[in-house]
Amino acid sequence: MSYLNSMWRNEQSRGVLIQVFVLTGFFALFSWLIGNVISNFTSLNKGFGFDFLFLPAGYDINQTLIEYTNRSTHLRAAIVGLLNTFLVAAVGVALATLLGFVLGVARLSRNWLISKLAYIYIEFTRNVPVLLHILLWHGIIVNTMPHPRQALTIGEVLFLTNRGLYVPKPIAETGIGLVWLGVVAALFFSVGLARYSRARQRQSGLQWPVFRINLVIWILLPTLAFFLAGQPVSLNLPVLKGFNFRGGIQLPPEFVALTFALAIYTAAFIGEIVRAGIVAVDKGQREAAEAIGLKPGQVMNEVILPQARRIIIPPLTSQYLNLTKNSSLAIAIGYMDIVATLGGITLNQTGREMEAMLMVMGIYLIISLLISALMNWYNSRVRLVGR
């Protein structure tokens, strides 16, 4: 007893004992849950397995990035749903980031009207539940957008109707490999230029306009390769025939509404993150930049934002994760993502709720870990390194 008392009085030993008790309790609870599940499965005469994934799905999906029919397997349907989730997340993150940075800078604008409009947008948007945003925009697109014959158009190339958004479909032809070679060459050139610019700046203190040079290279090299290869990419434009469009790519209204709603909602949070990051930069940095004659745009792009970026990235990662996980609300408007396919119709048809939900949870966990790892890597590249 005295030995136990002495161990308990020792801070390190007490910490070890508490951890042992907590872990023991956790594993005991986990074992009880597993045993309870097995017992319930036995009483219901159900097994546990993933063989249901190879049975015919028997249902259609209105947006598919890969070949799929209702005779495909449940596994194929899950992959289609996963790709649809990836598409919404990728497009939503890009739009939310762009709009969020604009809002963050606008909040700090010296123009009173611009600043107040950005403030009203942010406060209104982020205080309304994201599900209501999704339902609102879906209702707007389905009920207020015109029919195909009166479609809203941009340059007779993009068409927005109550049946979705119609965009041109690129068709690759012979020689497309040379275009991809131009893209790869532009990528290597950009990486090399960035490294050379950093080394040159450390030695001389002079900074090259890396962004402008890279922008020219990314336009020039692929375009040059495109014409040298004989223009190996053609566009299949959507054309109105009868009561609907033919050709091109149709993005269903569910995709447009979901992506737009998630981008608008998340951009409000990103705008506040950007504003906070800019405000956190010492005012002396701005004053010093203005004192040497830099224009307001140069001050923001070359002095303020590079320093604010180190503050912005960590909370920005959380918003990317939130947007990706919020995409699971797509089932509310019938968009066929991984939740609607594997966690919805497949689950109901096969009765494998445990396996389906475990797979859906595992997929979102893996996606979240990948996003976190990528953003942490980027954060490590831009953070200040102490001497």
Secondary structure, DSSP 4 states (H G I P E B T S, - for coil): -HHHHHHHHSHHHHHHHHHHHHHHHHHHHHHHHHHHHHHHHHHTT----SGGGGSB-----S--SS---TTSBHHHHHHHHHHHHHHHHHHHHHHHHHHHHHHHHHHT-SSHHHHHHHHHHHHHHHTS-HHHHHHHHHHHHHHHSPPGGG-EEETTTEEEETTEEEE-EEEE-TTHHHHHHHHHHHHHHHHHHHHHHHHHHHHH-----HHHHHHHHHHHHHHHHHHHTT--EEEE--EEETTEEESSEEE-HHHHHHHHHHHHHHHHHHHHHHHHHHHHS-HHHHHHHHHTT--HHHIIIIIIHHHHHHHHHHHHHHHHHHHHHHGGGGGGGT--SHHHIIIIIIHHHH--HHHHHHHHHHHHHHHHHHHHHHHHHHHHHHS----
